[in-house]
Amino acid sequence: MFGLGTQELVIILIIALFIFGAKKLPEVGKGLGKSIREFKSSLSGEGDHEESAKPKEINKDSKGPST
């Protein structure tokens, strides 16, 4: 089928090394991993948006802003 073999991955890494440089390559990898994790969590419905959907509890003991 259309799988990537070892030779193809090595060629892709060498091209990425030439384009981004040795110092930027870890930052690019970290950003790519973070974006993939966020994409997967958005597909599964997990994330921060669930916390904002919950109504916030109002503290009835407080008397409001003091003047």
JOSULZI-V265217 format. One record per backbone hydrogen bond with DSSP energy under -0.5 kcal/mol. CO is the residue of the C=O (numbers start at 1). NH is the residue of the N-H. If there is no record, write none. Layout:
BEGIN
{{CO/NH} {CO/NH}}
END
This chain:
BEGIN
{{1/3} {3/5} {5/9} {6/10} {7/11} {8/12} {9/13} {10/14} {11/15} {12/16} {13/17} {14/18} {15/19} {16/20} {16/21} {17/21} {21/25} {22/26} {24/28} {25/29} {26/30} {27/31} {28/32} {29/33} {30/34} {31/35} {32/36} {33/37} {34/38} {35/39} {36/40} {37/41} {38/42} {39/43} {40/44} {41/45} {41/46} {47/50} {48/51} {48/52} {49/53} {50/54} {51/54} {58/60} {59/62}}
END
